Amino acid sequence: MATSVQVVEKLIGRFGIDPGPIFARHGIDRGQLSDPSARLSQDAIDDVVRDVAALVPDPAFGLLAAECWHPGSLGALGHAWLASSTLHRGLERLQRYWQLLGQRTAITLREDPDGLAVVLRNPRSDPLIAAVTTDMDFSVLVDMCRMNAGSDFNPIQVRLIRPAPHDTAPYESFYGCPVIFGAPERAVIMPRGAIDTPLATANRQIAGLLDRVMAEDLARLDRSDVVARCRAQLHRRLASGEVTATQVASDLAMSRRTLHRKLADAGTTWQQLVDATRRDMALRMIEDPRRAIGEITFELGFSQQSAFARAFRRWAGTSPTQYRDALLATRGGVTARAAQPER
């Protein structure tokens, strides 16, 4: 995403370096950086990072990306992050729509004994580029959490594959937690309590609208990604009633059999995809107290409220009403604390 390269542009400028010649050298038109629909070559961006690394003596300079990002730099994903009800929900959005930012890396969420692990796959063969881009991605990720949850938010632990630099203090100072070098993976371990706390910045209506926009953008970005394309169609069709694989296969200009085969190749099934999409939409919709349970039932394509209740209990371990009551009780406590004057 061209707008995300604004972070690189600002980072270069912090060191008194003119980014213009460097970008021009690698065929990057800086005029595109304000175009949310433009895509740039990842190879060219990596070449820019390599040139900057040769000019900046500080090996931890990528951490300063945290001071160079803006929600608009990340397009719809940045605004959806701000509207997420919890950091956990925001992290789930990052996992699902990360490829909108760039297709060379990916993140996955995994339960860890110490918390929730946000694992970065960064397959770059050049260890220098892998190290710098990992620092940029992780520093922006942690700062995004601090923007929503408060400046005192710190992860539990950060794990980096590369060997420890001569001075590890910048990493420990920025992350505010132990940083493990020479680890078997690149991961930020998030504290469970903090990431599940309701956020005052939440806006379910905006988040839901942006989810649909991002699902469609992801489907257009990679037409070979049948899962993303199916998810976009499910977002569009579920409210119209029961959705069938035959209908969605027709939307995607393929046979039902081909759709099932492509989903199997992607490691999922039609029913698993429908279930996962409904779950994501249900957990978002149930957070809005103005939405009646019956309305949510209809919008998710369930024929009866009892069927929705059974599915929701399977997803969340409790009924829709109990889940909402518990969420509102927690949010009420957070709102009350937020309303107290600072001392």
C-alpha positions as CSV (number, residue, x, y, z in Angstrom):
1,M,0.0,0.0,0.0
2,A,1.6,3.2,-1.2
3,T,0.3,5.3,1.8
4,S,2.1,3.0,4.2
5,V,5.4,4.0,2.7
6,Q,4.8,7.5,4.2
7,V,6.2,5.9,7.3
8,V,9.5,5.2,5.5
9,E,9.5,8.7,4.0
10,K,9.1,10.3,7.4
11,L,11.6,8.0,9.0
12,I,14.2,9.0,6.5
13,G,13.5,12.7,7.1
14,R,14.1,12.3,10.8
15,F,17.8,11.8,10.1
16,G,18.1,14.9,7.9
17,I,18.2,12.8,4.8
18,D,16.3,13.9,1.7
19,P,14.2,10.9,0.7
20,G,13.6,12.3,-2.8
21,P,16.8,11.1,-4.5
22,I,16.6,7.7,-2.7
23,F,13.1,7.1,-3.9
24,A,13.8,8.3,-7.4
25,R,16.8,6.0,-7.6
26,H,14.5,3.0,-7.1
27,G,11.7,4.2,-9.3
28,I,9.3,5.2,-6.5
29,D,7.0,8.2,-7.3
30,R,6.5,10.1,-4.1
31,G,3.3,11.6,-5.5
32,Q,1.8,8.1,-5.2
33,L,2.3,8.1,-1.4
34,S,-1.0,10.0,-0.9
35,D,-3.0,7.6,-3.1
36,P,-4.7,5.0,-1.0
37,S,-5.4,2.9,-4.1
38,A,-1.8,2.8,-5.3
39,R,0.5,-0.2,-4.8
40,L,4.3,0.0,-4.9
41,S,7.0,-2.6,-5.5
42,Q,8.1,-4.3,-2.3
43,D,11.6,-4.9,-3.9
44,A,11.9,-1.2,-4.5
45,I,10.9,-0.4,-0.9
46,D,13.4,-2.9,0.4
47,D,16.1,-1.3,-1.7
48,V,15.2,2.1,-0.1
49,V,15.5,0.6,3.4
50,R,18.9,-0.9,2.5
51,D,20.2,2.5,1.3
52,V,19.0,4.2,4.5
53,A,20.5,1.5,6.7
54,A,23.9,2.3,5.0
55,L,23.5,6.0,5.9
56,V,22.3,5.7,9.5
57,P,24.8,4.2,12.0
58,D,22.2,3.3,14.6
59,P,21.1,-0.3,14.0
60,A,17.9,0.3,16.1
61,F,16.7,3.2,13.8
62,G,13.7,1.2,12.7
63,L,12.1,1.6,16.1
64,L,11.6,5.3,15.3
65,A,8.9,4.2,12.8
66,A,6.6,4.4,15.9
67,E,6.9,8.2,15.7
68,C,6.2,8.3,12.0
69,W,3.0,6.5,11.4
70,H,-0.6,7.8,11.3
71,P,-3.9,5.8,11.1
72,G,-4.3,7.3,7.6
73,S,-1.0,5.8,6.5
74,L,-2.6,2.3,7.0
75,G,-5.8,3.2,5.0
76,A,-9.0,1.6,6.1
77,L,-7.1,-0.8,8.3
78,G,-5.8,2.1,10.4
79,H,-9.2,3.6,11.0
80,A,-10.7,0.1,11.7
81,W,-8.0,-0.4,14.3
82,L,-9.1,2.8,16.1
83,A,-12.7,1.8,16.0
84,S,-12.1,-1.7,17.4
85,S,-13.8,-2.6,20.7
86,T,-10.7,-4.1,22.2
87,L,-7.1,-4.5,21.2
88,H,-7.8,-8.2,20.7
89,R,-10.4,-7.4,18.1
90,G,-8.0,-5.0,16.5
91,L,-5.3,-7.6,16.4
92,E,-7.7,-10.0,14.7
93,R,-8.4,-7.4,12.1
94,L,-4.6,-6.9,11.5
95,Q,-4.2,-10.7,11.1
96,R,-7.1,-10.9,8.5
97,Y,-6.3,-7.8,6.5
98,W,-2.5,-7.4,6.9
99,Q,-1.9,-8.2,3.2
100,L,-3.6,-4.9,2.3
101,L,-0.5,-3.2,3.7
102,G,2.0,-5.5,2.0
103,Q,2.1,-9.1,0.7
104,R,5.6,-10.0,1.6
105,T,4.9,-10.4,5.3
106,A,2.1,-11.8,7.4
107,I,1.0,-12.0,11.0
108,T,-0.7,-14.7,12.9
109,L,-2.2,-14.8,16.4
110,R,-1.4,-17.7,18.7
111,E,-2.2,-18.5,22.3
112,D,1.1,-18.5,24.3
113,P,1.6,-19.6,27.9
114,D,2.4,-16.0,28.7
115,G,-0.3,-14.2,26.7
116,L,-1.3,-13.7,23.1
117,A,1.5,-14.0,20.6
118,V,1.5,-11.8,17.5
119,V,3.9,-13.7,15.2
120,L,5.4,-12.0,12.2
121,R,6.4,-14.0,9.1
122,N,9.2,-12.1,7.4
123,P,10.8,-14.3,4.8
124,R,13.3,-11.7,3.5
125,S,16.6,-13.5,2.7
126,D,18.7,-10.3,3.5
127,P,19.1,-10.4,7.4
128,L,19.7,-6.6,7.5
129,I,16.4,-5.8,5.6
130,A,14.6,-8.4,7.7
131,A,15.8,-6.9,10.9
132,V,15.0,-3.3,10.0
133,T,11.5,-4.0,8.6
134,T,10.7,-6.2,11.7
135,D,11.7,-3.3,13.9
136,M,9.5,-1.0,11.9
137,D,6.5,-3.4,11.9
138,F,6.7,-4.2,15.6
139,S,7.4,-0.7,16.8
140,V,4.3,0.6,14.9
141,L,2.2,-2.3,16.2
142,V,3.1,-1.5,19.8
143,D,2.5,2.2,19.3
144,M,-0.9,1.4,17.8
145,C,-1.7,-0.4,21.0
146,R,-0.5,2.5,23.0
147,M,-2.6,4.9,21.0
148,N,-5.8,3.0,21.8
149,A,-5.0,1.6,25.3
150,G,-2.8,4.4,26.7
151,S,0.9,5.2,26.7
152,D,1.6,2.9,29.7
153,F,0.8,-0.2,27.6
154,N,3.7,-2.6,27.3
155,P,3.9,-6.1,25.9
156,I,5.0,-9.0,28.1
157,Q,7.9,-10.0,25.9
158,V,9.4,-9.4,22.4
159,R,11.2,-12.2,20.5
160,L,13.6,-11.5,17.6
161,I,15.4,-14.0,15.5
162,R,18.5,-11.9,14.8
163,P,21.5,-11.9,17.2
164,A,21.6,-9.3,19.9
165,P,23.2,-6.0,18.8
166,H,26.0,-4.4,20.8
167,D,23.5,-2.2,22.6
168,T,20.1,-3.7,23.5
169,A,19.0,-0.7,25.6
170,P,17.0,1.0,22.8
171,Y,14.9,-2.1,22.4
172,E,14.2,-2.6,26.1
173,S,13.5,1.1,26.6
174,F,11.0,1.3,23.7
175,Y,9.1,-2.0,24.4
176,G,9.3,-1.7,28.2
177,C,9.7,-5.5,28.6
178,P,12.3,-8.2,28.1
179,V,13.5,-8.5,24.5
180,I,14.8,-12.0,23.5
181,F,17.4,-12.1,20.7
182,G,18.3,-15.3,18.8
183,A,14.7,-16.5,19.4
184,P,13.2,-19.1,17.1
185,E,10.5,-16.7,15.9
186,R,9.6,-13.0,15.6
187,A,6.8,-12.3,18.0
188,V,5.3,-9.7,20.4
189,I,3.6,-11.3,23.4
190,M,0.6,-9.3,24.4
191,P,-0.9,-9.3,28.0
192,R,-4.3,-11.0,28.0
193,G,-6.0,-8.7,30.4
194,A,-5.0,-5.5,28.6
195,I,-5.9,-6.6,25.2
196,D,-9.4,-7.7,26.3
197,T,-10.3,-4.5,28.1
198,P,-13.0,-2.5,26.3
199,L,-11.7,0.6,24.6
200,A,-13.2,4.1,24.9
201,T,-12.4,4.7,21.2
202,A,-14.7,1.8,20.0
203,N,-17.2,2.5,17.3
204,R,-19.0,-0.7,16.1
205,Q,-20.8,0.9,13.2
206,I,-17.6,2.3,11.7
207,A,-15.7,-0.9,12.4
208,G,-18.4,-3.0,10.6
209,L,-18.5,-0.7,7.6
210,L,-14.7,-0.8,7.3
211,D,-14.7,-4.6,7.6
212,R,-16.8,-4.8,4.5
213,V,-14.7,-2.3,2.7
214,M,-11.5,-4.2,3.6
215,A,-12.9,-7.6,2.7
216,E,-13.8,-6.3,-0.8
217,D,-10.4,-4.6,-1.2
218,L,-8.6,-7.8,-0.2
219,A,-10.7,-9.8,-2.7
220,R,-9.8,-7.3,-5.5
221,L,-6.1,-7.3,-4.5
222,D,-5.5,-11.0,-5.0
223,R,-8.1,-12.7,-7.2
224,S,-6.3,-16.0,-6.6
225,D,-7.2,-15.7,-2.8
226,V,-10.5,-17.6,-2.9
227,V,-10.9,-17.3,0.9
228,A,-10.8,-13.5,0.8
229,R,-13.1,-13.4,-2.2
230,C,-15.6,-15.7,-0.5
231,R,-15.5,-13.7,2.7
232,A,-16.3,-10.5,0.8
233,Q,-19.3,-12.2,-0.8
234,L,-20.5,-13.5,2.5
235,H,-20.4,-10.0,4.0
236,R,-22.5,-8.9,1.1
237,R,-25.0,-11.8,1.0
238,L,-25.6,-13.0,4.6
239,A,-28.2,-10.3,5.3
240,S,-30.3,-11.5,2.3
241,G,-30.9,-14.8,3.9
242,E,-29.4,-18.3,3.7
243,V,-26.3,-18.2,1.6
244,T,-25.2,-21.3,-0.4
245,A,-21.9,-22.4,-1.9
246,T,-23.6,-22.5,-5.3
247,Q,-24.6,-18.8,-5.0
248,V,-21.1,-17.7,-4.0
249,A,-19.5,-19.9,-6.6
250,S,-21.6,-18.2,-9.2
251,D,-20.6,-14.8,-7.9
252,L,-16.9,-15.9,-8.3
253,A,-17.5,-17.2,-11.8
254,M,-16.7,-20.8,-11.0
255,S,-18.5,-24.1,-10.4
256,R,-19.5,-25.2,-6.9
257,R,-17.1,-28.2,-7.2
258,T,-14.2,-25.8,-8.1
259,L,-15.0,-23.6,-5.2
260,H,-14.9,-26.5,-2.8
261,R,-11.6,-27.7,-4.3
262,K,-10.0,-24.3,-4.0
263,L,-11.1,-23.9,-0.4
264,A,-9.7,-27.3,0.4
265,D,-6.4,-26.2,-1.2
266,A,-6.5,-23.2,1.1
267,G,-6.9,-25.4,4.1
268,T,-10.5,-24.7,4.9
269,T,-14.1,-25.7,3.9
270,W,-17.2,-23.8,2.9
271,Q,-18.9,-24.5,6.2
272,Q,-15.8,-23.5,8.2
273,L,-15.6,-20.2,6.3
274,V,-19.3,-19.4,6.8
275,D,-19.0,-20.2,10.5
276,A,-15.9,-18.1,11.0
277,T,-17.4,-15.1,9.1
278,R,-20.6,-15.3,11.0
279,R,-18.7,-15.5,14.3
280,D,-16.6,-12.4,13.5
281,M,-19.7,-10.5,12.5
282,A,-21.8,-11.7,15.5
283,L,-19.1,-10.7,18.1
284,R,-18.9,-7.3,16.5
285,M,-22.7,-6.8,16.3
286,I,-23.5,-8.0,19.8
287,E,-21.3,-5.3,21.2
288,D,-23.8,-2.7,20.0
289,P,-26.6,-2.5,22.6
290,R,-28.9,-0.8,20.1
291,R,-29.0,-3.9,18.0
292,A,-31.8,-6.4,18.9
293,I,-30.8,-10.1,19.0
294,G,-33.5,-10.7,16.4
295,E,-32.0,-8.2,14.1
296,I,-28.6,-9.8,14.4
297,T,-30.1,-13.2,13.8
298,F,-31.6,-11.9,10.5
299,E,-28.4,-10.1,9.4
300,L,-26.3,-13.2,9.8
301,G,-28.7,-15.3,7.7
302,F,-30.1,-17.5,10.5
303,S,-33.7,-18.5,10.0
304,Q,-34.5,-18.7,13.7
305,Q,-33.2,-17.0,16.8
306,S,-32.7,-20.3,18.5
307,A,-30.3,-21.4,15.8
308,F,-28.3,-18.2,16.3
309,A,-28.3,-18.7,20.0
310,R,-26.9,-22.2,19.7
311,A,-24.2,-21.1,17.3
312,F,-23.3,-18.1,19.5
313,R,-22.9,-20.4,22.5
314,R,-20.6,-22.6,20.5
315,W,-18.5,-19.5,19.6
316,A,-18.4,-17.7,22.9
317,G,-19.4,-20.3,25.5
318,T,-22.5,-18.3,26.6
319,S,-25.8,-17.0,25.2
320,P,-25.9,-13.8,23.2
321,T,-27.8,-12.0,26.0
322,Q,-25.4,-13.1,28.7
323,Y,-22.4,-12.2,26.6
324,R,-23.8,-8.7,26.0
325,D,-24.8,-8.1,29.7
326,A,-21.3,-9.1,30.8
327,L,-19.7,-6.9,28.2
328,L,-21.8,-3.9,29.1
329,A,-21.1,-4.4,32.8
330,T,-17.4,-4.4,32.1
331,R,-17.7,-1.4,29.8
332,G,-19.7,0.5,32.4
333,G,-16.8,0.1,34.9
334,V,-14.3,1.3,32.3
335,T,-16.5,4.3,31.4
336,A,-16.9,5.2,35.1
337,R,-13.1,5.1,35.6
338,A,-12.5,7.1,32.5
339,A,-14.9,9.8,33.8
340,Q,-13.0,10.4,37.0
341,P,-10.7,13.5,36.9
342,E,-7.0,13.0,36.8
343,R,-5.3,13.5,40.2
